[in-house]
């Protein structure tokens, strides 16, 4: 937009608005805020040309001048990668998004959910659209996943998904690249996708289509439902170590002998932290 509307500027990035919550989540994960000399700088987001529609939505939502440009270049993934870039330079807008939680420069490990009130499903959908994926596994099961370097973002998805689906996840950085990979499968993925990608929401077209697609999956009659994982607590670990026999411990602790044997081996070999009285011990997968 060439001219700034004062009333629209006052509403810009109101994260209680589902559209801005989504936009902020997307930009926080896949945007870049650069600071230039003096008052100069820019907020940019570059995506595949197939998703240029979402950049046009951002342009319509922004009461400051912004531009969308295209380019074709060779990358590690394609010889001719066609992309679109949305650019916003207004200092007032950059200051606002910076204060809300998009830092200047490298940010992958430091971003976190906003400290102000925000529309949670829309914010998380923006994060998933930018840094996540959903669709079908090679075995034909629905999945929804997030890949992030941020501890705060990965932990928040786990926290929110547990409230919505009841499924618990613990996060651990990938040893190869230090990235968190949070994944949900089957009915849990369906339930979470249906909650995040509700009718009429702002989203990438292909991910919304994938969310609609996995909604139709039905578990085969002969496929067992795995019970939720039970965490080991410090008192249980202490008692297991005290008994020292998986078979005897299984009856007292209400667990299988194989689970007790595996846990005892991990505790004795350093595969898990030694328990301290009254302190929960994270269960390793």
N, C-alpha and C positions, 0 to 999 in steps of 0.2 A: 504494500500500500504506500502511496506517495505521501499522504498526509496522515498525521497522527490524530486520532480521535481521543480526547482526554478521558471520556467515560470508559472507552474500550481499554485504554492504557491502565486505568484503575483496576480493571478486572483481569488484566493479563496475568497468567500464571496463578490464578486462584485455584489452588490444588483441591479444593472441595468440588470444583467443577470436573466431572469425569473426563472431559476432553483435555483439559490442561493437565490433569493427573496422569493421563496416558502419555501425553506429549512430553511431560517432564521425565517420566520413567524411561521413555525411549531415548531422549537426549542424554540423560544421565548415563545410560549404558552405552549408547552408540554415537553420541555427539562428541564434539571437541571444542573446548573454550580456550582460545588463544589470546594472549595479552601482547599488544604491540607497544610501540614507543608512545609515551604520553597517554592520551585518552583513547588511543587506537586499540583495536582488537576485533575479534569476530567469534561468533558461535556458528559452527558448521555441523552438518550431518551428511555423510555420503553413503548412498545405498544403491543397490542394483536398480537399473532402469525400470525393471518390472514393477517396482514398488514406489515409483515416482508419485503415485496418487497420494501417498501419505505425506509427502513433502508439500504437496499442494494444499493439503488440509492444514499443515502447520503454517503455511503462508497466509491462509485465510484467517487463522486464529490469532495471528500476530499483528497488533495495531502499529507496527513500525515497518519501515521499508525492509524487505528481504528479497533475495533473488534465488532462482533455481537455474543451475547451469548443468550441461551434460559434457561428458568426455568419454573417449574410447582409448584404452591403453592395455599394454601387456602386463599381466600379473603372474604370480606363481600358480594360479588356478586356471587361467584362460589367456589365450593369445590376444583376444579382442574382448576385453571386459568393458561393457557399456554401463556407465554409472551416472547418477544424478546427485548433485550437491546443493543443499539448501544453505544459504549464508545470511546471517543477521549480524549487523555491525553496531546498532544503536547502543550507546553506553548505558542508558537507563535500563534497557532490557537485559544486557549482559550483567549489570550489577545485581539485578533482581535474581536471575537464575543462579548466579554465584552465591548469593546469600542463602538461597533455598537449598543448595547442596551440590552444585556442579562446579568443582574446583578448576582453576586454570591449569593447563598443562596435563601431565599424566595423572590419571585418576582411577585406573581400573581396580586398585586395591583399597582405595580410600572412600569411594562413594558409599553412601548409606541412606536408608529411608529418611524422608524429610522430618524435621522436628515440629513442623506445623501440622495442623489437621489436613488430611488428604483422603481422597477416594481410593481406598485400598485395592479393590479388584482392578480398577483402571490403571493405577500405578504399576501393579505387578504385571498386567497385560502388556504395558509398554516395555517393561524389562524383558519379558519373555519374547516379545516381537523382535527386540533388538539383539538379545544374547541367548535366546532359548530356541527350542524346537518342539514340535509336536507332530504326531503322525503315526506311522506303523513301524514296528520292529521287523527285522528280517523273518521272524517267526509268525508275523501277522497279528501281533498284539498292539493295542493302543499304548502310546507313551507320551509323556510331557516331560521336558527336561530343561534345565538351566545350566549354562556354563558361565562361571563368573570367577574373577580373582578376588572379589570383595567378600570378606567374612561376614560383614553386616548384611549384605544383600542375600547371600546364600542362607544365612541363619533366619532372616526374616521370611523368606519363602517357606522354609521348613515350619516355622512358627504359624504362619497363616494357613498353610495347607493342612496342618494338623487340626486347626479349628474348623476348617471346612469339611475335611474328609475323615478325620480321626486317625489318619496314617502318620506315623512318626518316622522321621528321618534324622540321622546324625550326619554331620559334615566332616570331611577330611580332605585336605589338599592332595591332589594328584602328585605323586612323588616325582613324576617326569617333568612337569611344568608348573607345579604349584597352583593349579587351578582346581576349583570346586566343581564337581559334576553332580547335580542333584536331579534324580530321576524318579518318575512315578509311572506306574504301569497299570494296564487293564482298567478295572472299575474305578480305581483311584484317579487315574489319568482322565477318564471320562468325566468324573464328577468335578474335578478341578477345572478342566477345560470348559465345561458347560457353565461353571460359575464365572470364570474370567471372560469368556467370549460369549456374552449374552446377546440377544437379538438387538441390532441397531447400534452396537458399540463401535467406536473408532478402533480400527485394527488393520493390519496388513491383510490384503484380500486372500492370499494363498494360505496364511495361517488360520484365518477365520474359516476357510473352506476345509482345512484339515481338522479343525475342531468339530465342524459339522459332520465330517466323515467318520471320525472315531466314535461319535455319539451312537452310531448304529451297531456297534460291535456287541455281540452276545456271547457270554462265556459258554463253551461247549459243555454239555451235560456231564461228560466224563472228566472234566478238568477240576481238580480239587482246589478248594480255597485255602490258602495257607493262613494259619492263625497269626495274629500280630506278634512281633518279637517282644520278648520280655527282657527288660534290662536287669543285669546283675547289680545288686546293691552291695555296699561295703559289708554289712553284717552277713550277707550270704557268702561273700568271698571269704571272710574271716572264718565262718563255720566250715566252708568247704576245705580250707587249708588245715583247719583243726582236725577234721575227720580224716582227710587224706586218702579216702577210698571212694572212687566215683560211684560204685554200686550202693554203698551204704548212704552216701550223701544224697543220692537221687531220691530215695524214699523220704528222707527228712525235709529236703528242700522242694519237693514236688516238681522235679525236673527229670529229664531222661538221663540215663547213665552216660550216653554218648556226649550230651551237653556238658555234664559235670566233668567228664574226662577231658574234653577239649578246653574247658575253662581252667581246670586245674593245671593242665600242661602250659597254658599261656601265662598263668600267674607264676609258675615255677621257672619258666624260661625267659621271663621278661617281656613276653608278648603283650602284656597288659600291665597297667600301674598297680603296684601293691596297695591294697586297701588301707585306709585309715579309719578308725572307728567313727561312725556317724557321717562318713563322706561317701556319696554315690560314686561308683566307678563306671566309666563309659564302657559299654559292651562293644567290642570290636567285631566287625562283620566277618 
